[in-house]
Amino acid sequence: MNYFKNILSGLAAIFLAEFVPGSWSMFRGISEQKATGLGAVAGGLFSPLYWTLVLLFFALFFVASRLGNKILRVFLFWIPTLVVSAFGMTIAVLLTCMFIHIRRQ
């Protein structure tokens, strides 16, 4: 069970770090950037801010998964990680299906 909780914490941390700051920093400095291709798409994945947020969220979920109080563990670990992971996986599946559908036409 600990492996599952650690994997769920990591997955939720990656999705949260991708979605949370992306809403306000997505278009910041867009006129100054000259990146094309993979550099333009995955530019945020190589930033120190992204990995700092991943580590911070993972640490928060890791600590919350080991709380002694069952009610706090449910509200601070299980509900947030399952909701964020389900939402992130849904977005990933929808983008994959869209990509496959566009490639066929």
C-alpha positions in Angstrom: 0.0 0.0 0.0 2.9 2.4 0.6 4.1 2.0 -3.0 0.6 2.9 -4.2 0.4 5.9 -2.0 3.9 7.1 -3.1 3.1 6.7 -6.8 -0.2 8.5 -6.3 1.5 11.3 -4.4 4.1 11.7 -7.2 1.5 11.6 -10.0 -0.7 14.2 -8.2 2.3 16.4 -7.6 3.3 16.3 -11.2 -0.2 17.2 -12.4 -0.6 19.9 -9.8 2.8 21.5 -10.6 1.8 21.5 -14.3 -1.7 22.9 -13.9 -1.5 25.3 -11.0 1.2 27.8 -12.1 0.4 27.3 -15.7 -2.7 29.4 -15.5 -0.9 32.6 -14.7 2.5 32.0 -16.3 1.5 30.4 -19.6 1.7 33.5 -21.7 4.2 35.5 -19.7 7.1 36.4 -21.9 5.7 34.8 -25.0 6.8 37.7 -27.2 10.4 37.3 -25.9 10.7 33.6 -26.5 12.3 32.2 -29.7 11.9 28.5 -29.0 10.2 26.2 -31.5 9.2 22.5 -31.6 10.0 20.5 -28.5 11.5 23.5 -26.7 8.3 25.5 -27.1 6.1 22.6 -25.9 8.1 21.2 -23.1 9.8 24.4 -21.9 8.0 24.4 -18.6 9.1 20.8 -17.8 12.8 21.9 -17.6 12.3 24.9 -15.4 13.5 24.9 -11.7 10.2 26.3 -10.6 8.3 23.3 -12.0 10.5 20.7 -10.2 10.5 22.8 -7.0 6.7 22.7 -7.0 6.7 19.0 -7.8 8.9 18.3 -4.8 6.9 20.6 -2.6 3.5 19.0 -3.5 5.0 15.5 -3.2 6.3 16.3 0.3 2.9 17.6 1.3 1.1 14.6 0.0 3.7 12.2 1.4 3.3 13.7 4.9 -0.5 13.7 4.6 -0.5 10.0 3.6 1.1 9.1 6.9 -1.1 11.0 9.2 -2.4 9.0 12.2 -5.9 10.5 12.1 -8.0 8.6 9.5 -10.4 11.5 8.8 -7.5 14.0 8.2 -5.8 11.5 6.0 -8.9 11.1 3.9 -9.4 14.8 3.5 -5.8 15.8 3.1 -4.5 12.9 1.0 -7.0 10.6 -0.6 -9.5 13.1 -1.8 -7.0 15.6 -3.3 -4.7 13.0 -4.9 -7.5 11.0 -6.4 -9.3 14.0 -7.8 -6.1 15.6 -9.2 -4.9 12.3 -10.7 -8.3 11.5 -12.2 -8.5 15.0 -13.7 -4.9 14.9 -15.0 -5.4 11.4 -16.5 -8.7 12.5 -18.1 -6.9 15.5 -19.8 -4.1 13.2 -21.0 -6.5 10.7 -22.5 -8.6 13.4 -24.2 -5.5 14.9 -25.7 -4.3 11.5 -26.9 -7.6 10.7 -28.5 -7.7 14.1 -30.1 -4.2 13.6 -31.5 -5.1 10.2 -32.8 -8.3 11.5 -34.4 -6.5 14.4 -36.1 -3.8 12.2 -37.4 -6.4 9.9 -39.1 -7.9 12.8 -41.1 
